[in-house]
Amino acid sequence: MTKLVEMTGIEKHFPGVHALKAVQFDLVPGEVHALMGENGAGKSTLMKILSGIYQRDGGTLRINGQEASPTSPREAQDLGIGIIHQELSLMNDLTVAQNIFIGREPRKRFGRLDDAQLNAQTAEIFASMNLALDPKVPVGNLTIAKQQMVEIAKALSYRSRVLIMDEPTAALNDAEIAELFVIIRRLKAEGVGIVYISHKMDELKQIADRVTVMRDGEYVGTVDAAETPISRIIAMMVGREVTEEPLDVPDLTGAETSLEVSNLSRGHDIRDVSFSVQKGEILGFAGLMGAGRTEVARAIFGADPKDSGDIRVHGQPVRIRSPRDAVRAGIGYLSEDRKHFGLATGMNVRDNIALASMDLFTQTGGVLNDADMASNARDYISRLGIRTPSDMQEVRLLSGGNQQKVVIAKWLLRDCDILIFDEPTRGIDVGAKSEIYKLLEDLAEQGKTIIVISSELPEIMRLSHRIAVMCEGRLTGILPGGKNTTQEDIMHLATQRAAAMQVTGTEQ
């Protein structure tokens, strides 16, 4: 069988970095080949070479048995290579159909756009995906999950024989993931080869045929997905064993109540939510997509106005009308979208760490104390194990896990007592996840109050001392953490529409 893709001895250098070192990878028709590795392992760099974004410095690339060197994404598309990037690249003001066929729009006589044909072709793609979506809707009106589906449809519109999917399920719920897997299996049956990059280990057994693992820019090995235990794949990725046992729930009897939220409401998103968190506690928030978890966090932080409700910090009522008020009250919020709301990606590590504390570094006349900023940045780089060449490195060049640590450093420098983590490990590899988990545990042991919002039930169960479950804007129950709660317990409350809150485990 002629291989769709064969890459051997691939080399790539960037200034000061040997990104790929004699890497190999191949893909055959009708298979899903998972490409795994920690952030910074070189997965995306390898796929950018295949898709024409980067050019290799050495090695051989063959596509359909012929040596190839695509110098642009368009050349790669002409060779049958399609890529769905982790970061969305859609234009919010254009319709779904216009985004999918931009630059390739069907036209009438005299070059006029044929909107009817454009929408019909888009509808045909959606029908093949079993996706109910209006081609005429502006992309900016869609949820992140639907925007991800549009990206997939755009790639499918090129009728690619090789489809690269970089974290395609990161923003999808379970039902949408199931729909995507149906699409992938249909493409496999048609002979399409799919390169699947994901940090969700449970997806491998569901969808992958083979798994290739990279580490530190090098090829580690290729294994059969069905026959290889997940634990072995993880060990190949990180070079060590990683355990995910639930933490021991501490006895917080008599501990101070750091945060108390009473009767918080905002439209239909948040309906009369009340809870409290103690000093040194990690409270997890679970629920299905749209349950209102993020909305609660944003209302507490002042990012969105609340309709009603009271907030107390260390027993004292606080009035939070903006994030500035929340920061003054000692509350830090790490958004689920760290690149848009947590970081200034074009700025360096030093300035990002200082972002929430600029007043602490401002001297007479409004001049910043650069030396003090640099000293503090280097301190947190060391304390949190942020992997960066220096504090002057641009944040956009760091891996996802290290970017998340920069956001954490920003709020630790501000000395916030209450930290809200919204999807703290989204897009982060398994090794970096373990480091983030350990960091959150250490912060709780130091007396910080931690709220964790996560769509991954194993993560919630791994981290939380107690688990608050939401459904349709309401808090439907609080469960004990540790080994005393099952995923079934959480899902029961996550699908419960009862207005009255049911509290099990530790009382508030």
C-alpha positions in Angstrom: 0.0 0.0 0.0 1.4 3.4 -1.0 1.7 5.6 2.1 -0.2 8.9 2.1 2.6 10.5 4.1 6.2 9.4 4.8 8.5 11.6 6.8 12.0 10.4 7.7 14.9 12.2 9.4 13.1 15.5 9.6 15.1 18.3 11.1 14.1 21.8 12.1 16.0 24.6 13.8 14.8 27.9 15.2 17.1 30.6 16.7 18.6 28.9 19.8 16.3 25.8 19.5 16.8 22.5 17.8 13.0 21.8 17.5 13.1 18.5 15.5 15.8 16.0 15.6 15.7 13.2 12.9 11.9 12.7 13.4 10.0 10.0 11.5 6.2 9.7 10.9 4.0 7.9 8.4 0.3 7.7 7.5 -1.6 5.1 5.4 -5.0 5.4 3.8 -8.0 4.8 6.1 -6.3 5.1 9.4 -6.3 7.5 12.4 -2.7 8.0 13.5 -2.5 9.8 16.8 0.5 12.0 17.3 1.2 12.4 21.1 3.7 14.3 23.3 3.9 17.0 25.9 3.6 20.6 24.8 6.9 21.5 23.3 7.6 18.0 22.1 7.5 19.1 18.4 4.1 17.7 17.3 2.8 21.0 15.9 6.2 21.9 14.3 6.2 18.5 12.5 2.7 19.0 11.2 3.4 22.6 10.2 6.1 21.2 7.9 3.7 18.7 6.5 1.1 21.5 5.9 3.5 23.9 4.3 3.7 26.5 7.1 7.3 25.7 7.9 10.0 24.3 5.6 12.2 21.5 6.9 16.0 21.9 7.4 16.7 18.3 6.6 15.2 14.9 6.0 12.7 13.6 3.4 9.0 14.1 3.0 7.0 12.0 0.6 3.3 12.5 -0.2 1.5 9.7 -2.1 4.9 8.1 -2.7 6.4 11.3 -4.3 9.0 13.5 -2.7 7.4 16.9 -1.9 8.4 20.2 -0.3 5.3 22.4 0.1 6.3 26.0 0.7 2.9 27.3 1.6 -0.5 26.0 3.0 -2.0 26.5 -0.5 0.7 24.2 -2.0 0.0 21.6 0.7 -3.8 21.8 0.1 -3.1 21.2 -3.7 -1.2 18.1 -2.5 -4.3 16.9 -0.5 -3.1 18.1 2.9 -5.7 19.8 5.1 -5.2 21.0 8.7 -7.5 22.0 11.5 -5.6 24.2 13.8 -6.1 24.3 17.6 -6.5 28.0 17.5 -9.6 29.1 15.6 -8.8 31.2 12.5 -12.3 32.4 11.5 -13.6 35.9 10.7 -16.5 36.7 13.1 -18.2 39.2 10.8 -18.5 36.8 7.9 -21.1 34.1 7.6 -20.4 30.4 8.1 -20.4 29.8 4.4 -18.2 32.8 3.6 -15.6 31.5 6.1 -15.6 28.0 4.7 -15.2 29.1 1.0 -13.3 32.3 1.4 -11.1 32.9 -1.7 -13.0 30.1 -3.5 -16.5 31.5 -3.7 -18.7 30.3 -6.5 -19.5 33.2 -8.9 -22.1 34.1 -11.5 -21.5 36.0 -14.8 -19.3 39.0 -14.6 -17.7 37.8 -11.4 -20.6 38.4 -9.1 -20.8 36.2 -6.0 -23.3 33.3 -6.2 -24.6 33.3 -2.6 -27.2 30.7 -3.2 -24.6 28.2 -4.6 -22.2 29.2 -1.7 -24.9 28.4 0.9 -26.0 25.2 -0.9 -22.4 23.8 -1.0 -22.0 24.6 2.7 -25.3 22.9 3.5 -24.1 19.8 1.6 -20.9 19.6 3.8 -23.0 20.0 7.0 -25.3 17.3 5.8 -22.4 14.9 5.4 -21.3 15.9 9.0 -24.9 15.4 10.3 -24.6 19.0 11.6 -27.6 21.3 12.0 -26.1 24.7 11.3 -27.3 27.6 9.2 -24.7 28.6 6.5 -26.0 32.2 6.6 -25.3 32.8 10.3 -22.4 35.1 11.2 -19.6 33.1 12.8 -19.4 35.6 15.6 -22.8 34.5 16.8 -21.7 30.9 17.3 -20.4 29.2 20.4 -16.8 28.1 20.5 -17.9 24.5 20.0 -19.9 25.4 16.8 -17.0 27.5 15.5 -14.7 24.4 15.9 -17.2 22.5 13.8 -17.0 25.2 11.1 -13.2 24.8 11.1 -13.6 21.1 10.5 -16.1 21.7 7.7 -13.7 24.2 6.1 -11.0 21.5 6.1 -13.4 18.9 4.6 -14.4 21.4 1.9 -10.9 20.9 0.3 -11.6 17.1 -0.1 -8.3 16.4 1.5 -6.8 12.9 1.4 -4.8 13.8 4.6 -6.5 15.6 7.4 -4.5 16.9 10.4 -6.7 17.5 13.5 -4.9 19.5 16.2 -6.9 19.2 19.4 -10.2 19.1 17.6 -12.3 18.2 20.6 -10.9 20.8 23.0 -14.0 22.9 23.0 -16.6 20.2 22.3 -19.0 18.5 24.7 -19.5 14.7 24.8 -22.4 14.7 22.3 -20.4 16.9 19.8 -17.3 14.6 20.2 -19.5 11.6 19.4 -20.7 13.4 16.2 -17.1 14.2 15.3 -16.0 10.6 15.8 -18.8 9.5 13.4 -17.4 11.9 10.8 -13.9 10.6 11.3 -15.0 7.0 10.9 -16.8 7.9 7.7 -13.7 9.6 6.4 -11.6 6.5 7.3 -14.0 4.3 5.3 -13.4 6.6 2.3 -9.7 6.1 2.5 -8.8 9.5 4.1 -5.8 9.4 6.5 -6.2 11.4 9.7 -3.4 12.7 11.9 -5.0 13.2 15.3 -3.3 15.4 17.9 -4.9 15.4 21.4 -4.1 15.5 25.1 -7.2 13.5 26.0 -5.9 10.1 26.6 -9.3 8.5 26.8 -9.9 9.4 23.1 -7.1 7.2 21.9 -8.9 3.9 22.5 -12.0 5.3 20.9 -10.6 6.6 17.7 -6.9 5.9 17.0 -5.4 3.0 15.1 -1.7 3.8 15.8 0.1 6.2 18.2 3.4 7.9 17.5 5.0 9.5 20.6 7.4 12.5 20.5 9.5 13.9 23.3 11.8 17.0 23.3 11.7 17.1 19.5 12.6 13.5 19.0 10.8 10.4 17.8 10.2 8.0 20.7 8.2 5.2 19.1 5.0 4.0 17.3 2.6 1.6 18.9 -0.7 -0.1 18.2 -3.4 1.9 20.0 -5.7 -1.0 20.9 -2.9 -3.2 22.3 -1.0 -0.6 24.2 -2.0 0.5 27.8 -2.5 4.2 28.3 0.0 4.1 31.2 2.7 3.0 28.7 1.9 5.8 26.3 2.0 8.3 29.1 5.4 7.0 30.2 6.7 7.3 26.6 5.5 10.9 26.5 6.9 12.1 29.8 9.7 9.6 30.4 8.3 8.7 33.8 5.2 7.2 35.4 2.4 9.6 36.1 -0.3 8.7 38.7 -3.7 10.3 38.8 -5.0 9.1 42.2 -7.5 11.4 44.0 -5.8 13.6 46.6 -6.4 13.1 50.3 -9.2 15.4 51.5 -7.9 17.4 54.5 -9.9 18.0 57.7 -10.9 21.6 57.5 -13.1 21.6 60.6 -12.9 25.1 62.1 -11.1 26.6 59.1 -12.0 30.2 58.2 -14.6 30.7 55.5 -12.8 32.8 52.9 -15.5 33.2 50.3 -19.3 33.1 50.8 -21.7 33.6 47.9 -25.4 34.0 48.6 -28.3 34.0 46.2 -26.2 35.0 43.2 -28.4 35.5 40.0 -27.9 36.8 36.5 -30.6 36.4 33.9 -31.2 32.7 33.0 -27.4 31.9 33.3 -27.2 32.0 37.1 -30.2 31.2 39.3 -30.0 31.8 43.0 -26.6 30.2 43.5 -25.2 30.0 47.1 -22.0 28.3 48.3 -19.0 28.9 50.5 -15.3 27.9 50.4 -12.9 27.6 53.3 -9.3 28.7 53.6 -7.1 25.9 52.3 -9.9 24.2 50.4 -10.2 23.3 46.7 -13.9 23.5 45.6 -14.5 21.9 42.2 -17.4 23.1 39.9 -18.8 20.4 37.6 -21.6 20.4 35.1 -22.4 20.0 31.4 -21.6 22.7 28.9 -23.9 25.7 29.5 -24.6 24.8 33.1 -23.5 28.2 34.3 -20.1 27.4 35.9 -18.1 30.0 34.1 -20.9 32.5 34.4 -20.7 32.2 38.2 -17.0 32.7 38.2 -17.2 35.8 35.9 -20.0 37.3 38.1 -17.9 36.8 41.3 -14.9 38.4 39.6 -17.0 41.4 38.3 -16.4 40.5 34.6 -20.2 40.3 34.1 -22.7 42.3 36.2 -24.9 40.3 38.5 -28.6 40.9 39.0 -28.7 40.1 42.7 -26.7 38.3 45.4 -24.2 39.0 48.1 -20.5 38.2 48.3 -18.4 38.1 51.5 -14.6 37.8 51.6 -13.2 36.7 55.0 -16.6 37.4 56.5 -16.8 41.0 55.2 -19.3 42.0 52.6 -17.7 43.3 49.4 -19.2 45.2 46.4 -17.7 43.9 43.2 -18.6 45.8 40.1 -15.5 45.2 38.1 -12.4 43.0 38.0 -10.5 45.8 39.6 -12.8 45.6 42.7 -12.3 41.8 42.8 -8.5 42.1 42.7 -8.7 44.6 45.5 -10.7 42.1 47.5 -8.0 39.5 46.9 -9.7 37.5 44.2 -7.8 36.3 41.1 -9.5 34.7 38.0 -7.7 32.5 35.5 -10.0 32.4 32.4 -10.6 29.3 30.4 -9.3 31.3 27.4 -5.9 32.3 28.7 -4.6 33.6 25.4 -7.4 36.2 25.1 -8.2 37.1 28.7 -5.2 35.9 30.8 -2.1 36.9 28.8 -0.7 39.6 26.5 0.8 37.1 24.2 2.9 39.7 22.3 4.6 40.7 25.6 7.4 39.0 27.4 7.1 36.7 30.5 8.3 39.5 32.9 5.7 42.0 31.9 2.9 39.4 31.9 3.7 38.3 35.4 3.6 41.9 36.5 0.4 42.8 34.7 -1.9 42.7 37.7 0.6 44.4 40.0 1.8 47.4 38.0 1.0 49.7 40.8 3.6 47.9 43.0 6.4 48.6 40.5 5.4 52.2 39.6 7.9 54.8 40.9 7.6 58.5 41.3 6.7 60.1 38.0 5.0 56.9 36.7 8.2 55.2 35.8 8.3 51.4 36.1 11.0 49.7 38.2 12.3 47.3 35.5 14.9 45.7 37.8 12.3 44.9 40.5 9.9 43.5 37.9 12.7 41.3 36.5 13.7 40.1 39.9 10.1 39.1 40.8 9.6 37.4 37.4 12.8 35.3 37.8 11.7 34.4 41.3 8.3 33.0 40.1 9.9 31.4 37.0 12.1 29.4 39.5 9.3 28.7 42.0 6.8 27.5 39.4 9.3 25.8 37.1 8.3 27.9 34.1 10.4 26.6 31.2 11.5 29.7 29.3 15.0 30.8 28.0 14.6 34.0 30.0 12.1 36.4 31.5 12.3 38.4 28.3 10.9 35.6 26.1 7.6 36.4 24.4 4.8 34.4 26.1 3.3 33.3 22.7 6.4 31.2 22.2 5.9 29.2 25.4 4.0 25.9 25.6 0.4 25.8 26.9 1.5 24.5 30.3 4.1 27.2 30.7 1.7 29.9 29.6 -0.7 28.7 32.3 2.0 28.9 34.9 2.7 32.5 33.8 -1.0 33.4 34.5 -0.7 31.7 37.9 2.4 33.7 38.7 0.6 36.9 37.8 -2.0 36.3 40.5 0.4 34.9 43.1 2.5 38.1 42.7 -0.6 40.0 43.4 -1.0 37.8 46.5 -4.6 36.9 45.9 -6.1 34.8 48.7 -8.9 33.4 46.5 -8.0 31.9 43.1 -10.6 30.8 40.5 -9.2 28.4 37.9 -11.5 28.0 34.9 -10.5 24.9 32.8 -6.9 25.1 34.2 -5.5 22.3 32.0 -7.3 22.9 28.7 -4.9 22.2 25.9 -2.1 21.1 28.3 -0.3 17.8 28.0 -0.4 15.1 30.6 3.0 15.9 32.1 2.2 19.6 32.5 -1.2 18.7 33.9 0.5 16.7 36.7 2.6 19.8 37.5 -0.5 22.1 37.6 -2.3 19.7 39.9 0.7 19.6 42.3 0.8 23.4 42.2 -2.9 23.8 43.1 -2.5 21.3 45.9 0.6 23.3 47.2 -1.4 26.5 47.1 -4.2 25.0 49.1 -1.8 23.7 51.7 -0.3 27.2 51.9 -3.8 28.5 52.9 -5.0 29.8 49.5 -8.7 29.2 48.6 -9.1 27.5 45.3 -12.1 27.1 43.0 -11.6 24.8 40.0 -14.0 24.7 37.0 -13.4 21.8 34.7 -15.3 19.8 32.0 -13.2 16.8 32.7 -14.7 14.7 35.5 -11.5 12.8 36.3 -9.8 16.1 36.8 -12.6 17.4 39.1 -12.5 14.2 41.1 -8.7 14.2 41.2 -8.4 17.7 42.6 -11.4 18.6 44.6 -12.0 18.5 48.4 -15.7 19.1 47.6 -17.5 19.1 44.3 -20.3 21.7 43.5 -22.5 20.5 40.6 -24.5 22.8 38.4 -27.4 22.3 35.9 -29.1 25.0 33.8 -27.8 27.8 36.0 -28.6 26.2 39.3 -26.5 24.6 41.9 -28.0 21.2 42.3 -25.7 19.6 44.8 -22.4 19.5 46.7 -20.6 16.2 46.9 -17.6 15.1 48.9 -14.3 14.9 47.1 -11.7 12.1 47.1 -12.7 8.5 46.6 -16.2 8.9 48.1 -17.8 10.2 44.9 -18.2 8.6 41.5 -18.7 10.0 38.0 -22.2 8.7 38.1 -23.0 10.7 41.3 -21.8 13.9 39.5 -23.7 13.2 36.3 -26.9 12.5 38.3 -26.8 16.0 39.7 -25.5 17.5 36.4 -28.7 16.4 34.7 -31.0 17.3 37.5 -33.4 20.2 36.9 -34.8 20.4 40.4 -34.7 24.0 41.7 -34.0 23.0 45.3 -30.4 22.4 46.0 -29.5 19.0 47.4 -26.4 19.1 49.6 -24.5 15.9 50.4 -21.1 15.6 52.1 -19.7 18.6 54.0 -22.3 21.2 54.9 -21.8 24.8 53.9 
